[in-house]
């Protein structure tokens, strides 16, 4: 039976060659082309989605780096201003008894600026505040010693802030993994 079917099928194909050439071959070609195009479109869409995800991740990374650099600039400016304020305060210690001078008003303003700029809940600023109060309230004979202690505390504090700033800036390597 199968041999008869194949013979009949072969006979039909031989009799209808033109029909097969004009209709079946283009239909098969169209079907194969459609399947190939659909597969290529899926691969293209997957690649586009992956590229979009990479671009979005890169934008988030750049935005976060930009934010951190801006914060680092603010912190560096804050450290510089603290250093300048303490330089003026400590330079005035020998003249502190002359409370009527214009320089005294500037130093007082710098002290207030320092007090407002530092976080009173942290340990190092608390110690600095205490030394500033001692500097203001102690006798003239003890001010030099207190000023020296204050300078050491401020140097340690500014150094720790500088180290903190550098650490935050160096953490950008871990940033890419976290985004």
C-alpha positions as CSV (number, residue, x, y, z in Angstrom):
1,X,0.0,0.0,0.0
2,X,2.7,2.4,0.8
3,X,4.5,1.7,-2.5
4,X,1.3,2.4,-4.4
5,X,0.9,5.7,-2.4
6,X,4.5,6.8,-3.2
7,X,4.0,5.9,-6.9
8,X,0.8,7.9,-7.0
9,X,2.3,10.8,-5.3
10,X,5.3,10.8,-7.6
11,X,2.9,10.6,-10.6
12,X,0.9,13.6,-9.3
13,X,4.1,15.7,-8.8
14,X,5.3,14.9,-12.3
15,X,1.9,15.9,-13.8
16,X,1.8,19.2,-11.8
17,X,5.4,20.5,-11.9
18,X,4.4,23.9,-13.0
19,X,1.8,24.2,-10.2
20,X,4.4,23.2,-7.7
21,X,6.9,25.6,-9.0
22,X,4.5,28.5,-9.1
23,X,2.7,27.9,-5.8
24,X,4.3,25.5,-3.4
25,X,7.9,26.6,-3.7
26,X,7.1,30.3,-3.0
27,X,4.7,29.3,-0.1
28,X,7.4,27.2,1.5
29,X,10.0,29.9,0.9
30,X,7.6,32.5,2.5
31,X,7.0,30.2,5.5
32,X,10.7,29.5,6.1
33,X,11.5,33.2,5.7
34,X,8.8,34.2,8.2
35,X,10.1,31.7,10.7
36,X,13.7,32.9,10.3
37,X,12.6,36.6,10.6
38,X,10.6,35.9,13.7
39,X,13.6,34.2,15.3
40,X,15.9,37.1,14.3
41,X,13.4,39.6,15.7
42,X,13.3,37.8,19.0
43,X,17.1,37.8,19.2
44,X,17.2,41.4,18.3
45,X,14.6,42.3,20.9
46,X,16.5,40.4,23.6
47,X,19.7,42.2,22.6
48,X,17.9,45.6,22.7
49,X,16.4,44.8,26.1
50,X,19.8,43.8,27.4
51,X,21.4,46.9,26.0
52,X,18.7,49.0,27.6
53,X,19.4,47.4,31.0
54,X,23.1,48.0,30.7
55,X,22.5,51.6,29.7
56,X,20.1,52.2,32.6
57,X,22.6,50.6,35.0
58,X,25.4,52.9,33.6
59,X,23.1,55.9,34.0
60,X,22.4,55.0,37.6
61,X,26.1,54.5,38.3
62,X,27.0,57.8,36.7
63,X,24.3,59.6,38.7
64,X,25.4,58.0,42.0
65,X,29.0,58.9,41.2
66,X,28.0,62.4,40.4
67,X,26.1,62.7,43.7
68,X,29.0,61.3,45.7
69,X,31.4,63.6,44.0
70,X,29.2,66.6,44.9
71,X,28.9,65.4,48.5
72,X,32.7,65.0,48.6
73,X,33.1,68.6,47.3
74,X,30.7,69.8,50.0
75,X,32.5,67.8,52.7
76,X,35.9,69.1,51.5
77,X,34.6,72.7,51.6
78,X,33.2,72.0,55.1
79,X,36.6,70.6,56.3
80,X,38.4,73.7,54.8
81,X,36.0,76.1,56.5
82,X,36.4,74.4,59.8
83,X,40.2,74.5,59.4
84,X,40.0,78.2,58.6
85,X,37.7,79.0,61.5
86,X,40.0,77.1,64.0
87,X,43.0,78.9,62.6
88,X,41.5,82.3,63.3
89,X,40.3,81.2,66.8
90,X,43.6,79.7,67.8
91,X,45.6,82.6,66.4
92,X,43.5,85.0,68.6
93,X,44.2,83.2,71.9
94,X,47.1,85.5,72.9
95,X,44.8,88.5,72.4
96,X,41.7,87.0,74.0
97,X,41.8,89.4,76.9
98,X,41.1,92.3,74.6
99,X,37.4,91.7,74.3
100,X,36.6,95.1,73.0
101,X,38.5,94.7,69.7
102,X,36.9,94.1,66.3
103,X,38.9,90.9,66.0
104,X,37.1,89.6,69.1
105,X,33.8,89.9,67.3
106,X,35.2,88.0,64.3
107,X,36.6,85.2,66.6
108,X,33.2,85.0,68.4
109,X,31.5,84.7,65.0
110,X,34.0,81.9,64.1
111,X,33.3,80.1,67.3
112,X,29.6,80.2,66.7
113,X,30.1,79.0,63.1
114,X,32.1,76.0,64.4
115,X,29.5,75.2,67.0
116,X,26.7,75.3,64.3
117,X,28.7,73.3,61.8
118,X,29.7,70.3,63.9
119,X,27.4,67.5,65.0
120,X,27.0,67.7,68.8
121,X,26.0,64.0,69.0
122,X,29.4,62.7,67.9
123,X,32.1,62.2,70.5
124,X,34.9,64.2,68.8
125,X,32.9,67.3,68.4
126,X,31.7,67.1,72.0
127,X,35.3,67.1,73.1
128,X,36.1,70.0,70.9
129,X,33.0,71.9,72.2
130,X,34.3,71.3,75.8
131,X,37.7,72.6,74.9
132,X,36.2,75.7,73.2
133,X,34.2,76.4,76.4
134,X,37.3,75.9,78.5
135,X,39.2,78.3,76.2
136,X,36.6,80.9,76.5
137,X,36.1,80.6,80.3
138,X,39.6,79.8,81.7
139,X,42.2,82.2,83.0
140,X,44.7,83.8,80.7
141,X,47.5,81.7,82.1
142,X,45.8,78.5,81.1
143,X,44.6,79.5,77.6
144,X,47.8,78.5,75.8
145,X,47.6,75.0,77.2
146,X,43.9,74.6,76.4
147,X,44.6,76.1,72.9
148,X,47.3,73.4,72.3
149,X,44.9,70.6,73.4
150,X,42.1,72.1,71.2
151,X,44.5,72.2,68.2
152,X,45.4,68.6,68.7
153,X,41.7,67.6,69.0
154,X,40.8,69.6,65.9
155,X,43.7,68.0,63.9
156,X,42.6,64.5,64.9
157,X,39.0,65.3,64.0
158,X,39.9,66.9,60.7
159,X,42.1,63.9,59.8
160,X,39.3,61.5,60.6
161,X,36.9,63.5,58.4
162,X,39.5,63.4,55.6
163,X,39.9,59.7,56.0
164,X,36.2,59.3,55.9
165,X,36.0,61.4,52.8
166,X,38.7,59.3,51.0
167,X,36.9,56.1,52.0
168,X,33.6,57.3,50.6
169,X,35.3,58.2,47.4
170,X,37.2,54.9,47.1
171,X,33.9,53.0,47.6
172,X,32.9,53.7,44.0
173,X,34.4,50.3,43.0
174,X,31.8,48.5,45.2
175,X,29.1,50.9,43.9
176,X,29.0,49.2,40.4
177,X,28.4,45.8,42.0
178,X,25.6,47.1,44.2
179,X,23.6,48.8,41.4
